[in-house]
Amino acid sequence: MNAAAIVLAAGAGTRMKSKKPKVAHQVLGKPLVRWVVDAAHGAGIERVVTVVGHMKEQVEPLVAADTTPVEQVERNGTAGAVAVCAQALADFDGSLVVLTGDSPLITPQTIQRLVELRQENDAAVVVLTMELEDPFGYGRIIRDESGQVARIVEQKDANAEEAAVTECNSGFYCFDARALFDALKKVGNNNAQGEFYLTDVLGICREAGRKVMALVTSDPAECLGVNSRQQLAAAGKQLQRRINNAHMANGVTMTDPDQVWIGPDVQIEQDVELLPQVMLWGSTRIGEDSVIGPNTRLTNTQVGRGCVLQETVALDAVIEDGANAGPRAYLRPGAHLCRNAHVGTHVEIKKSTVGEGSKVPHLSYIGDCTIGAGVNIGAGSITCNYDGKHKHPTVIGDGAFIGSDTMMVAPVTIGAGAVIGASSCITKDVAENALAMTRPDQIQIEGWAEKRRKKQEQE
C-alpha cells in the first residue's frame, strides 16, 4: 500500500487542566498519540510523520522510535500543522492519511478503507464523516445537489441552515499527497478564528476539478476526540469494551467485564478466567486455564498455564505453569516463580527465583535470592539483602526447610536439605543437610508474673 500518515499532536489541550500535553495522557496504560500511531502502522502504513508543538519534549519521546517528529512552531490551524510536514514528505507521492493524535478509537480497518477508497477513485481527498444527533462543535459536511461533498463549514462559521446539518467532519482524511500540498498554498485565514483550516483544501481541490469524497463511518464513537478528562474517561470505557469483547470472543471468561481493564498489547489464551477488579497492562501474557483476580494488577508479566493469582500485584515478573500467588502478594521486577511454586499472603518477592514446588506461604520478604526446588520458607522470614549501600545474594538449596521468623543475612548460602530452626538469624553459610539455629536458651523464673501484677496494684 503506497501510503503515509501525518498525526497531528501539537495542541495544548487546555481543557485537560494538566501539566502534561493532551496527547500524552493515557488510556488503558497507553498514551493517546500511541493509539493513533499504532493504528496507522496496523493499517500497513510504515511512514508516519508526527506534528509536535506544545510541550514537545514530552511528546517526542512517545513517537520518536517509529515516526518522524516535525515541530509546528506557529500554531495557526490544522492547515498550518499539515503544511510543516511538506519537507519531511517532499519525496512522497501517494495516499497521505491525516489523523488527529487525540482520537484513540480510530481503527486500522477504517484507515485502510480510507486509503482504498481514495486510490480506487483517484480522488483528491476522502474525508471520514459521521452522523450525530447533536452535531454542535463539529464541522458540517455540506453536499451539493448531486450529493457530492462540496465543502466543510466549521461551527463558528456556519449559518443556521448549515448548522442544522447532522453529517459531521471526523477530522480524519486521506489525500492525494501532491494535491494536498499544492492546495495548502492557497488556503487563507478569512474565518471567525483567523486560522488556516485544513477543511478548506476540499473546496480548493473541488474547484480544480478533482474528486472530493466522503466515507461515512458506521460507528461515530470511532471518531471520538479527547479534549477533557470526561472525554478521556469516555474513550477509555469504549476501548475497554472493545478489547474485552474481543478477548471474550476468543474464549476468555470475565465475571464482570466492566470491572476488568486490559491494555491493547496484552495476550490471553482461551479458558482464562478474569475476576472483578483485574488490571492487565503492558506486554502481559496469560496462559490457558489460569484464574486471575480478584483485585489483581499485572504489568509486563508472563503467566503460565493453570496459575491462580489472587489479590496480586506483579511487575516485570515471570510465573510458570501451575504456580500461584496471593492473596495480597507483591511480585516486584525480577520475581520468577517456577512450576508449581507458591507465594502466599503478604509476601513480597523481588529479583528472586522461587524454585519448582517451593513455598513462601506467609508474611515474608525474599529479595536477591535463588531458592531451589522443594523448599519451604516459614512465616515471617526475611532475606536481609541490603547493607545500606549494596545488595547481596542469598542462595537456598533444594529441599531446605527454613523455620518461621528466620533472618538470612546476605551474602549467605544455605545448603540443600538443610534445616534452619525457627527464630534464627543466619549470618554464615549452612552446610547441606545440617541443622542450624541461633536461638538463645529459654529462661523461666517461677512466679515472676504474679509478683509483677501485685507490685503494679500497689503502685
C-alpha positions as CSV (number, residue, x, y, z in Angstrom):
1,M,0.0,0.0,0.0
2,N,1.6,3.3,-1.1
3,A,0.5,5.4,1.8
4,A,2.0,7.6,4.5
5,A,0.4,9.3,7.5
6,I,0.5,12.6,9.4
7,V,-0.5,12.5,13.1
8,L,-1.5,16.0,14.5
9,A,-0.2,16.2,18.1
10,A,0.8,19.8,18.6
11,G,-2.2,21.1,20.5
12,A,-2.2,22.2,24.1
13,G,-5.4,20.7,25.3
14,T,-6.2,23.4,27.8
15,R,-9.5,21.8,28.8
16,M,-7.5,18.9,30.3
17,K,-6.2,21.3,33.0
18,S,-2.9,19.4,33.1
19,K,0.8,19.8,33.3
20,K,1.0,17.2,30.5
21,P,0.2,17.7,26.9
22,K,-3.2,16.2,25.9
23,V,-1.8,13.5,23.7
24,A,0.4,12.2,26.5
25,H,-2.5,11.3,28.7
26,Q,-3.1,7.6,28.9
27,V,-6.0,5.3,28.1
28,L,-5.6,1.7,29.4
29,G,-1.9,2.3,30.1
30,K,-1.1,3.7,26.6
31,P,-0.7,7.4,25.6
32,L,-3.4,8.8,23.3
33,V,-1.0,9.6,20.5
34,R,0.4,6.0,20.6
35,W,-3.1,4.6,19.9
36,V,-3.2,6.7,16.7
37,V,0.3,5.9,15.6
38,D,-0.2,2.2,16.2
39,A,-3.5,2.2,14.3
40,A,-1.6,3.7,11.3
41,H,1.0,1.1,11.5
42,G,-1.6,-1.6,11.9
43,A,-3.2,-0.4,8.6
44,G,0.1,-1.2,6.9
45,I,1.5,2.4,6.9
46,E,5.2,2.4,7.8
47,R,6.0,6.0,7.1
48,V,4.4,8.3,9.8
49,V,5.2,12.0,10.5
50,T,4.1,13.4,13.9
51,V,3.4,17.1,14.2
52,V,4.6,18.2,17.7
53,G,4.4,21.6,19.4
54,H,3.0,22.2,22.8
55,M,5.4,20.5,25.4
56,K,7.1,18.7,22.6
57,E,9.8,17.4,25.0
58,Q,7.1,15.2,26.5
59,V,5.5,14.1,23.2
60,E,8.6,13.4,21.1
61,P,9.8,10.5,23.2
62,L,6.5,8.8,22.7
63,V,6.8,8.8,18.9
64,A,10.4,9.2,18.0
65,A,11.2,5.5,17.7
66,D,8.8,4.8,14.8
67,T,7.7,8.2,13.4
68,T,9.4,11.4,12.2
69,P,8.6,14.3,14.6
70,V,8.2,17.7,12.9
71,E,7.6,20.8,15.0
72,Q,4.8,23.3,14.3
73,V,6.3,26.5,15.8
74,E,3.4,28.8,15.0
75,R,0.2,27.0,15.8
76,N,-2.1,28.7,13.4
77,G,-4.6,26.0,12.5
78,T,-4.8,22.5,11.1
79,A,-3.7,23.5,7.6
80,G,-0.6,25.1,9.1
81,A,0.1,21.9,11.1
82,V,0.0,19.8,7.9
83,A,2.0,22.3,5.9
84,V,5.0,21.9,8.2
85,C,5.3,18.3,7.0
86,A,5.9,19.3,3.4
87,Q,9.7,19.0,3.6
88,A,9.6,15.7,5.5
89,L,7.3,14.3,2.8
90,A,8.8,16.1,-0.2
91,D,9.7,12.8,-1.9
92,F,6.4,11.1,-1.3
93,D,3.7,10.7,-3.9
94,G,0.7,8.6,-2.9
95,S,-2.1,8.4,-0.4
96,L,-1.5,10.6,2.7
97,V,-3.7,10.0,5.7
98,V,-4.1,12.8,8.2
99,L,-5.1,11.7,11.7
100,T,-5.6,13.5,15.0
101,G,-3.4,12.4,17.9
102,D,-6.2,12.7,20.4
103,S,-8.6,10.2,18.9
104,P,-7.6,6.8,20.2
105,L,-10.6,4.9,18.9
106,I,-9.7,5.0,15.2
107,T,-9.1,1.5,13.8
108,P,-6.6,0.2,11.3
109,Q,-9.5,-1.1,9.3
110,T,-11.1,2.3,8.9
111,I,-7.7,3.8,7.8
112,Q,-7.3,1.1,5.2
113,R,-10.8,1.8,3.9
114,L,-10.0,5.5,3.5
115,V,-6.9,4.7,1.5
116,E,-8.6,2.1,-0.7
117,L,-11.5,4.4,-1.5
118,R,-9.2,7.2,-2.5
119,Q,-7.0,5.0,-4.6
120,E,-9.9,3.2,-6.3
121,N,-11.5,6.5,-7.4
122,D,-8.3,8.6,-7.9
123,A,-9.8,11.2,-5.5
124,A,-8.0,14.2,-4.3
125,V,-9.4,13.5,-0.8
126,V,-11.7,11.2,1.1
127,V,-13.0,12.6,4.4
128,L,-14.3,10.3,7.1
129,T,-17.7,11.6,8.3
130,M,-20.2,10.7,11.0
131,E,-23.9,11.2,11.6
132,L,-24.5,12.8,15.0
133,E,-27.8,13.6,16.9
134,D,-26.0,16.6,18.5
135,P,-23.5,18.0,16.0
136,F,-22.7,21.1,17.9
137,G,-19.0,21.9,17.8
138,Y,-18.2,19.8,14.8
139,G,-17.5,21.0,11.2
140,R,-20.5,20.2,9.0
141,I,-20.3,18.3,5.7
142,I,-22.1,20.4,3.0
143,R,-23.1,18.4,-0.1
144,D,-24.2,19.7,-3.5
145,E,-27.4,18.9,-5.4
146,S,-25.9,15.6,-6.6
147,G,-24.9,14.5,-3.1
148,Q,-21.2,15.1,-3.5
149,V,-19.1,16.8,-0.8
150,A,-18.9,20.5,-1.7
151,R,-17.1,21.8,1.4
152,I,-16.8,21.6,5.2
153,V,-18.1,24.5,7.3
154,E,-16.8,25.0,10.9
155,Q,-19.3,25.5,13.7
156,K,-18.3,29.2,14.2
157,D,-18.6,29.9,10.5
158,A,-21.9,28.1,9.9
159,N,-25.2,29.8,9.2
160,A,-28.5,28.5,10.5
161,E,-29.1,26.2,7.6
162,E,-25.5,24.8,7.7
163,A,-25.6,24.3,11.5
164,A,-28.7,22.1,11.1
165,V,-26.7,19.5,9.1
166,T,-26.0,16.4,11.1
167,E,-23.3,14.9,9.0
168,C,-20.0,16.0,10.6
169,N,-16.3,16.0,9.9
170,S,-14.4,13.5,12.0
171,G,-11.0,15.2,11.4
172,F,-9.6,12.1,9.5
173,Y,-8.7,12.3,5.8
174,C,-6.9,10.6,3.1
175,F,-5.4,12.9,0.5
176,D,-3.5,12.7,-2.7
177,A,-0.2,13.9,-1.3
178,R,0.7,16.2,-4.2
179,A,-2.8,17.6,-4.5
180,L,-2.8,18.3,-0.7
181,F,0.4,20.3,-0.6
182,D,-0.5,22.2,-3.8
183,A,-3.8,23.2,-2.3
184,L,-2.3,24.2,1.1
185,K,-0.5,27.1,-0.7
186,K,-4.0,28.6,-1.5
187,V,-5.6,28.2,2.0
188,G,-6.4,31.6,3.6
189,N,-7.5,32.5,7.2
190,N,-10.6,34.6,6.5
191,N,-12.8,33.0,9.1
192,A,-14.1,33.6,12.6
193,Q,-11.0,32.2,14.2
194,G,-8.4,33.7,11.9
195,E,-6.8,30.2,11.4
196,F,-5.8,28.2,8.4
197,Y,-8.3,25.4,8.1
198,L,-7.3,22.1,6.6
199,T,-11.0,21.7,5.6
200,D,-10.6,24.5,3.0
201,V,-8.5,22.1,1.0
202,L,-11.6,20.2,0.0
203,G,-13.2,23.2,-1.7
204,I,-9.9,24.0,-3.4
205,C,-9.5,20.5,-4.8
206,R,-13.1,20.5,-6.0
207,E,-12.6,23.8,-7.8
208,A,-9.6,22.2,-9.5
209,G,-11.8,19.5,-10.9
210,R,-10.6,16.7,-8.6
211,K,-12.9,14.3,-6.8
212,V,-13.8,15.0,-3.2
213,M,-15.5,12.1,-1.5
214,A,-16.8,11.0,2.0
215,L,-16.7,7.8,3.8
216,V,-19.5,7.6,6.4
217,T,-18.4,5.6,9.5
218,S,-20.9,3.1,10.9
219,D,-19.5,3.8,14.4
220,P,-19.3,7.5,15.3
221,A,-17.6,6.6,18.6
222,E,-14.5,5.6,16.5
223,C,-14.0,9.3,15.8
224,L,-14.3,10.4,19.4
225,G,-11.7,13.1,20.2
226,V,-10.4,13.7,23.7
227,N,-10.5,17.3,24.9
228,S,-11.3,16.9,28.6
229,R,-11.0,14.5,31.4
230,Q,-14.6,13.4,30.9
231,Q,-13.9,12.5,27.3
232,L,-10.7,10.7,28.3
233,A,-12.8,8.5,30.6
234,A,-15.4,8.0,27.8
235,A,-12.7,6.9,25.4
236,G,-11.3,4.6,28.0
237,K,-14.7,3.0,28.5
238,Q,-15.2,2.5,24.7
239,L,-11.8,0.9,24.4
240,Q,-12.3,-1.3,27.5
241,R,-15.5,-2.7,25.9
242,R,-13.9,-3.2,22.5
243,I,-10.9,-5.1,24.0
244,N,-12.8,-7.1,26.5
245,N,-15.4,-8.2,23.9
246,A,-12.5,-9.4,21.6
247,H,-11.0,-11.5,24.4
248,M,-14.3,-13.0,25.4
249,A,-15.0,-13.9,21.7
250,N,-11.7,-15.7,21.8
251,G,-12.6,-17.8,24.8
252,V,-11.8,-15.7,27.9
253,T,-14.3,-15.6,30.8
254,M,-15.0,-12.4,32.7
255,T,-17.3,-12.4,35.7
256,D,-18.0,-8.7,35.1
257,P,-16.4,-7.1,32.0
258,D,-17.0,-3.6,33.4
259,Q,-14.5,-4.4,36.2
260,V,-11.7,-5.7,34.0
261,W,-9.2,-3.4,32.3
262,I,-6.9,-4.9,29.7
263,G,-4.2,-3.0,27.7
264,P,-4.0,-3.3,24.0
265,D,-0.8,-5.3,23.9
266,V,-1.9,-8.0,26.4
267,Q,-2.2,-11.6,25.2
268,I,-4.6,-14.0,26.8
269,E,-5.1,-17.7,25.9
270,Q,-8.5,-19.4,26.0
271,D,-10.2,-20.7,29.1
272,V,-8.6,-18.0,31.3
273,E,-10.9,-16.6,33.9
274,L,-10.7,-12.9,34.9
275,L,-12.4,-12.0,38.1
276,P,-13.5,-8.5,39.1
277,Q,-11.1,-5.6,39.6
278,V,-8.4,-7.1,37.4
279,M,-5.9,-4.8,35.5
280,L,-3.6,-6.2,32.9
281,W,-1.1,-3.8,31.4
282,G,1.9,-3.6,29.0
283,S,3.1,-6.8,27.4
284,T,1.5,-9.2,30.0
285,R,0.7,-12.7,28.7
286,I,-1.5,-15.2,30.4
287,G,-1.6,-19.0,29.6
288,E,-4.7,-21.1,29.3
289,D,-6.7,-22.3,32.3
290,S,-5.4,-19.6,34.7
291,V,-7.6,-17.7,37.1
292,I,-6.7,-14.1,37.7
293,G,-8.2,-12.0,40.5
294,P,-10.0,-10.6,42.2
295,N,-8.1,-7.3,42.9
296,T,-5.1,-8.1,40.8
297,R,-2.8,-5.9,38.7
298,L,-0.2,-7.4,36.3
299,T,2.2,-5.3,34.3
300,N,4.6,-6.8,31.8
301,T,4.2,-10.1,33.5
302,Q,4.3,-13.6,31.9
303,V,1.8,-16.1,33.4
304,G,1.9,-19.7,32.5
305,R,-0.9,-22.2,32.3
306,G,-3.1,-23.3,35.2
307,C,-1.9,-20.5,37.5
308,V,-4.0,-18.8,40.2
309,L,-3.3,-15.2,41.2
310,Q,-5.4,-13.7,43.9
311,E,-5.1,-10.1,45.0
312,T,-1.7,-9.9,43.5
313,V,0.4,-7.1,42.1
314,A,3.2,-8.1,39.7
315,L,5.6,-6.0,37.7
316,D,8.0,-7.5,35.2
317,A,7.6,-10.9,36.7
318,V,7.6,-14.5,35.3
319,I,5.1,-17.0,36.7
320,E,5.5,-20.6,35.3
321,D,2.8,-23.2,34.8
322,G,0.8,-24.2,37.9
323,A,2.3,-21.5,40.2
324,N,0.1,-19.4,42.3
325,A,0.3,-16.3,44.4
326,G,-1.8,-14.4,46.9
327,P,-4.0,-13.3,48.4
328,R,-2.1,-10.0,48.8
329,A,1.2,-10.9,47.2
330,Y,3.6,-8.4,45.7
331,L,5.9,-9.6,42.9
332,R,8.4,-6.9,42.0
333,P,10.7,-6.8,38.9
334,G,12.8,-9.9,38.5
335,A,10.5,-12.2,40.5
336,H,10.4,-15.7,39.0
337,L,8.0,-18.3,40.3
338,C,9.0,-21.7,38.8
339,R,6.5,-24.5,38.1
340,N,4.0,-25.2,40.9
341,A,5.7,-22.7,43.2
342,H,3.5,-20.9,45.8
343,V,3.8,-17.4,47.1
344,G,1.2,-16.7,49.8
345,T,-0.4,-14.0,51.9
346,H,1.5,-10.7,52.4
347,V,4.6,-12.0,50.7
348,E,7.0,-9.7,48.7
349,I,9.4,-11.2,46.1
350,K,12.0,-9.0,44.4
351,K,14.6,-10.1,41.9
352,S,14.4,-13.7,43.1
353,T,13.7,-17.2,41.8
354,V,11.3,-19.4,43.8
355,G,12.2,-23.0,42.6
356,E,9.8,-25.7,41.4
357,G,7.3,-26.7,44.0
358,S,8.8,-24.3,46.6
359,K,6.6,-22.4,49.0
360,V,6.8,-19.0,50.6
361,P,3.4,-19.0,52.3
362,H,3.1,-16.2,54.8
363,L,4.4,-12.7,55.7
364,S,7.9,-12.9,54.2
365,Y,10.3,-10.7,52.2
366,I,12.5,-12.5,49.7
367,G,15.0,-10.3,47.8
368,D,18.0,-11.1,45.6
369,C,17.6,-14.7,46.4
370,T,17.8,-18.0,44.5
371,I,15.6,-20.7,46.0
372,G,15.9,-24.3,44.8
373,A,13.2,-26.9,44.3
374,G,11.0,-28.2,47.1
375,V,12.0,-25.5,49.7
376,N,9.6,-24.3,52.5
377,I,10.1,-20.8,53.8
378,G,8.4,-20.4,57.2
379,A,6.2,-17.4,58.1
380,G,7.9,-14.1,58.8
381,S,11.2,-15.0,57.2
382,I,13.4,-12.3,55.6
383,T,16.4,-12.2,53.3
384,C,18.4,-9.3,54.7
385,N,19.9,-8.3,51.3
386,Y,20.7,-4.6,51.7
387,D,23.6,-3.3,53.9
388,G,22.7,0.4,53.3
389,K,24.8,0.6,50.2
390,H,24.9,-2.7,48.3
391,K,22.5,-5.6,47.6
392,H,23.8,-9.1,48.4
393,P,22.6,-12.5,47.3
394,T,21.1,-15.4,49.3
395,V,21.1,-19.0,47.9
396,I,18.9,-21.7,49.4
397,G,19.5,-25.2,48.1
398,D,16.9,-27.8,47.1
399,G,14.7,-29.3,49.8
400,A,15.9,-26.9,52.6
401,F,13.4,-26.1,55.4
402,I,13.6,-22.5,56.8
403,G,11.8,-22.2,60.1
404,S,9.5,-19.3,60.9
405,D,10.9,-15.9,61.7
406,T,14.3,-16.6,60.2
407,M,16.6,-13.7,59.2
408,M,19.1,-14.7,56.5
409,V,21.8,-12.0,56.4
410,A,23.3,-11.9,52.9
411,P,25.6,-12.9,51.4
412,V,24.8,-16.3,52.7
413,T,24.3,-19.9,51.3
414,I,22.0,-22.5,52.8
415,G,22.8,-26.0,51.5
416,A,20.4,-28.5,50.1
417,G,18.3,-30.3,52.6
418,A,19.4,-28.1,55.5
419,V,17.0,-27.2,58.3
420,I,17.0,-23.8,60.0
421,G,15.4,-23.6,63.4
422,A,12.7,-21.0,63.9
423,S,13.6,-17.6,65.1
424,S,17.2,-17.8,63.9
425,C,19.5,-15.1,62.5
426,I,21.7,-16.9,59.9
427,T,24.9,-14.9,59.2
428,K,27.1,-17.8,58.0
429,D,26.8,-20.4,55.3
430,V,25.0,-23.6,56.3
431,A,26.2,-27.0,55.0
432,E,23.9,-29.4,53.2
433,N,21.6,-31.5,55.4
434,A,22.8,-29.6,58.5
435,L,20.7,-28.1,61.3
436,A,21.4,-24.5,62.1
437,M,19.9,-22.3,64.7
438,T,20.9,-19.2,66.7
439,R,18.1,-19.4,69.2
440,P,19.2,-18.5,72.8
441,D,18.4,-20.8,75.7
442,Q,14.9,-20.3,77.2
443,I,14.9,-18.9,80.7
444,Q,12.0,-19.5,83.1
445,I,11.5,-17.7,86.5
446,E,8.7,-19.3,88.5
447,G,6.1,-16.9,89.9
448,W,7.6,-13.8,88.3
449,A,4.4,-12.7,86.5
450,E,2.3,-12.9,89.7
451,K,4.8,-10.8,91.7
452,R,4.8,-8.2,88.9
453,R,1.0,-7.9,88.9
454,K,0.9,-7.4,92.7
455,K,3.6,-4.8,92.5
456,Q,1.6,-2.9,89.8
457,E,-1.6,-3.0,92.0
458,Q,0.4,-1.3,94.9
459,E,1.7,1.5,92.8
